[in-house]
Amino acid sequence: MGKRIVIALGGNALGNNLPEQMIAVRQTARAIVDLIEQGHEVVIAHGNGPQVGMIQNAMTELTRSNPEKYIPCPLSVCVAMSQGYIGYDLQNALREEMLSRGIQKGVATVLTQVEVDANDPAFSKPTKPIGAFMTKEEADVLVKERDYSVVEDAGRGYRRVVASPRPQSIVEIQSIQDMVDAGLVVIACGGGGIPVFKTEGFHLKGAAAVIDKDFAASCLARQLDADCLIILTAVEKVAIHFGKPDVQWLSELTPDVARQYIADGEFAPGSMLPKVQAALEFAESKPGRTALITLLEKAREGIAGETGTQIHL
């Protein structure tokens, strides 16, 4: 019997620019359709690091070149743009791959907002660099005029930094649920989702933040009552003592062991740590749920229990 699977695609599955993306999504589509062909329901979340950076830089240059005509583009809008054009390439690649195998399924990209807590501590300590490098003079202007937070980046100039709050809920979850129930392959929570928080009444306001796509995928998987969360990365398995002679590749992790490894500092922040934390959140959320961390091309074998790192109760 098929499982309901949420897949979190890393940046390596999408390329770093438009030509690379068009090539990368074809390979990505083949691996995903392998799972669909086995009868699984598949929902796809993805990162957008290179893409949203490119959009942000383009918008910044446009504003610099003609500030009287163009106003700054909010980061939330840049995330929305990235969702649209990544979804465009990815859904077409999935559609073509399914049709080539005789699979008649619709594919849809959902422009997805993800609610965050306006009081999340991350907002008081922004750490995520975005956008172009600036001189100190340019950075000082943005701090004064737009209240940006900026940091000096290893002698290369100054960059804006924004918060990376934890996702609380998926705003479009009912639409996504209805599409999955109708048999569609759904692409959602692109780039971690468009971060928003509630203001007065029903209004949602875009936040100057970025959401980690693995935490967003975990939140999506829990709200969809998925059986499995697959976090795809650049290695086949999670390791302890990574990069050392005594490296150990792990096939299975219990939550208690995973937490101990986290406490011991075994997983690098900004790399494997959020993947393990997001997997742990999902695996502990309900008995019978399994999180898998592995390579894109090993997803099918991972679901069969033949490779990857599985985290479950």
C-alpha positions in Angstrom: 0.0 0.0 0.0 1.3 3.4 -0.9 2.5 5.9 1.6 1.9 9.7 1.9 5.3 11.2 1.5 6.6 14.8 1.9 9.9 15.4 0.2 12.2 18.3 1.1 14.5 19.0 -1.9 17.9 20.6 -1.2 19.5 23.2 -3.4 21.6 20.6 -5.2 18.3 19.3 -6.7 17.6 22.6 -8.3 20.9 24.1 -9.6 22.3 27.6 -9.0 20.8 29.5 -12.0 18.1 29.2 -14.6 20.0 27.0 -17.1 21.3 24.7 -14.3 17.8 24.5 -12.8 16.2 23.4 -16.1 18.7 20.5 -16.3 18.6 19.6 -12.6 14.8 19.4 -12.3 14.8 16.6 -15.0 17.0 14.4 -12.8 15.0 15.4 -9.7 11.8 14.5 -11.5 13.0 11.0 -12.4 13.7 10.2 -8.7 10.4 11.6 -7.5 8.4 9.8 -10.2 10.1 6.6 -9.2 8.2 6.9 -5.9 4.9 8.0 -7.6 5.2 4.9 -9.9 5.3 2.7 -6.8 1.9 4.1 -5.7 3.0 6.7 -3.1 1.3 10.1 -2.7 4.0 12.7 -3.0 4.1 16.3 -1.9 7.3 18.3 -2.6 8.8 21.2 -0.6 12.1 22.8 -1.8 14.8 25.3 -1.0 15.4 28.5 -2.9 18.7 29.9 -1.7 20.4 30.7 -5.0 17.1 31.7 -6.6 15.8 34.1 -4.0 19.3 35.6 -3.8 19.3 36.2 -7.5 15.9 37.9 -7.3 16.9 40.0 -4.3 20.1 41.1 -6.0 18.3 42.0 -9.2 15.6 44.0 -7.3 18.3 45.8 -5.3 20.2 46.8 -8.4 17.0 48.1 -10.0 16.3 50.2 -7.0 19.9 51.5 -6.9 19.8 52.5 -10.6 16.5 54.3 -10.5 15.4 55.0 -6.9 12.8 57.6 -8.0 10.9 55.0 -10.1 11.5 51.7 -8.2 10.9 51.0 -4.6 12.6 48.2 -2.6 11.0 44.8 -3.0 10.0 43.1 0.3 11.8 39.8 0.9 8.4 38.0 1.3 7.6 39.1 -2.3 11.0 37.8 -3.5 10.2 34.4 -1.9 6.9 34.4 -3.7 8.6 35.0 -7.0 11.0 32.2 -6.4 8.2 29.8 -5.6 6.6 30.6 -8.9 9.5 30.1 -11.2 10.9 27.1 -9.5 7.5 25.5 -9.4 7.1 26.3 -13.1 10.2 24.3 -14.1 9.7 21.5 -11.5 6.0 20.8 -12.3 6.7 20.7 -16.0 9.6 18.3 -15.5 7.4 16.1 -13.3 4.5 16.2 -15.8 6.7 15.2 -18.7 8.4 12.4 -16.7 5.0 11.0 -15.6 3.6 11.1 -19.1 6.6 9.4 -20.5 5.8 6.5 -18.2 2.1 6.5 -18.9 1.2 8.0 -15.5 -1.9 10.3 -15.7 -1.6 12.6 -12.8 -2.0 16.4 -12.4 0.8 18.5 -10.9 0.2 21.8 -9.2 2.4 24.4 -7.5 0.8 26.1 -4.5 1.9 29.6 -3.6 2.4 28.9 0.0 2.4 31.2 3.1 3.7 29.9 6.3 2.7 31.5 9.6 5.5 32.4 12.0 5.3 33.8 15.5 6.0 37.6 15.6 7.5 37.1 19.0 9.9 34.3 17.9 13.3 35.0 19.5 14.9 34.7 16.0 13.5 38.2 15.2 15.6 39.7 18.0 18.8 38.0 16.7 18.7 38.0 12.8 21.5 35.7 11.5 20.6 34.8 7.9 22.6 36.8 5.3 20.7 37.8 2.2 21.2 40.0 -0.9 24.2 41.7 -2.3 27.4 42.9 -0.6 27.5 46.6 0.3 30.1 49.1 1.3 29.9 50.4 4.9 28.4 53.7 3.6 25.6 51.8 1.7 24.9 49.6 4.7 24.7 52.7 7.0 22.1 54.2 4.8 19.9 51.1 4.9 20.3 50.8 8.7 19.2 54.5 9.1 16.5 54.6 6.4 15.0 51.1 6.5 16.0 49.9 10.0 17.9 46.9 8.4 20.2 44.7 10.4 23.6 44.3 8.7 26.8 42.4 9.4 30.4 42.6 8.0 31.0 39.4 6.1 34.7 38.1 6.2 36.2 41.2 4.7 34.0 41.0 1.6 31.7 43.8 2.5 28.4 44.2 4.5 25.2 42.2 4.0 21.7 42.4 5.3 20.8 39.7 7.8 17.2 38.6 8.6 15.6 36.3 11.1 15.0 32.6 10.5 11.9 31.8 12.7 10.4 28.4 13.2 7.2 27.7 11.1 4.0 27.4 13.1 1.4 26.4 10.5 0.8 26.3 6.7 -1.8 28.8 5.7 -2.9 27.0 2.5 -3.0 23.6 4.2 -6.6 22.9 3.3 -6.0 23.6 -0.4 -2.9 21.4 -0.4 -4.9 18.6 1.5 -7.7 18.8 -1.1 -5.3 18.5 -4.0 -3.5 15.5 -2.5 -6.8 13.8 -1.7 -7.8 14.4 -5.4 -4.7 12.6 -6.5 -2.5 15.5 -7.6 1.2 15.8 -7.1 1.7 19.0 -5.1 4.7 21.4 -4.9 4.3 23.6 -1.8 6.3 25.5 0.8 8.9 26.6 -1.7 11.9 28.2 -0.1 10.4 27.3 3.3 7.2 29.2 2.5 6.4 32.9 2.4 6.8 33.9 6.1 3.8 35.8 7.4 2.3 36.7 10.8 -1.2 37.6 11.8 -2.1 41.2 12.4 -5.6 42.6 13.2 -8.5 40.6 12.0 -7.7 38.1 9.3 -4.8 40.1 7.7 -1.5 38.4 7.1 1.6 40.5 6.9 4.8 39.4 5.2 7.8 39.1 7.5 11.3 40.1 6.7 12.6 36.6 7.3 13.5 33.2 5.7 12.2 29.9 6.9 14.4 26.8 6.8 12.9 24.5 4.2 13.5 21.4 6.2 11.5 22.7 9.2 8.8 23.9 6.8 8.6 20.4 5.2 8.4 18.8 8.6 5.5 21.2 9.6 3.8 20.4 6.2 4.2 16.7 6.7 2.7 16.8 10.2 -0.3 18.9 9.1 -0.9 16.5 6.1 -0.7 13.5 8.4 2.1 12.1 6.2 3.6 8.7 6.8 7.1 9.7 5.8 9.2 12.8 5.5 12.2 12.5 3.2 14.9 15.1 3.6 17.2 14.9 0.6 20.8 16.1 1.0 24.3 15.7 -0.4 25.2 12.5 1.5 23.6 9.1 1.5 23.5 8.8 5.3 23.9 11.0 8.4 27.3 10.6 10.1 28.9 11.3 13.4 32.6 12.3 13.5 32.0 13.6 9.9 35.2 14.3 8.0 37.3 12.5 10.5 39.1 9.1 10.2 36.7 7.5 12.6 33.5 8.7 10.7 30.5 6.5 11.4 27.6 6.4 8.9 24.2 5.9 10.6 21.4 3.7 9.2 19.0 4.3 12.1 18.5 6.8 14.9 16.1 6.8 17.8 15.0 10.3 19.0 17.0 9.9 22.3 20.2 9.0 20.4 19.6 11.8 17.9 19.2 14.3 20.8 22.4 13.1 22.4 24.3 13.5 19.2 22.9 17.0 18.8 24.0 17.9 22.4 27.4 16.5 21.6 27.7 18.9 18.6 28.0 16.1 16.1 25.9 17.9 13.4 27.0 21.2 11.8 24.7 24.2 12.2 23.3 25.4 8.9 24.1 22.0 7.4 23.1 18.7 8.9 21.8 20.0 12.2 18.5 21.5 11.0 17.9 18.4 8.9 18.2 16.1 11.9 16.1 18.5 14.1 13.3 18.7 11.5 13.4 14.9 11.0 13.2 14.4 14.8 10.2 16.8 15.1 8.3 14.7 12.5 9.3 11.3 13.8 8.2 12.1 17.3 4.9 13.8 16.3 3.0 10.5 16.0 3.7 6.8 16.3 4.4 5.1 13.0 5.9 8.2 11.3 9.4 7.8 9.8 11.8 10.5 8.7 14.5 9.6 6.2 17.6 11.5 5.3 19.5 10.5 2.2 20.6 11.3 -1.4 18.0 12.3 -4.1 18.9 9.3 -6.2 18.6 6.9 -3.2 15.1 8.0 -2.2 13.5 4.8 -3.6 15.9 2.5 -1.9 15.6 4.6 1.3 11.8 4.1 1.4 12.4 0.4 1.0 14.8 0.5 4.1 17.9 -0.3 2.0 19.8 2.9 2.7 19.7 6.3 4.2 19.3 7.2 7.8 15.9 6.5 9.3 14.6 8.3 12.4 11.6 6.9 14.2 10.2 6.1 17.6 
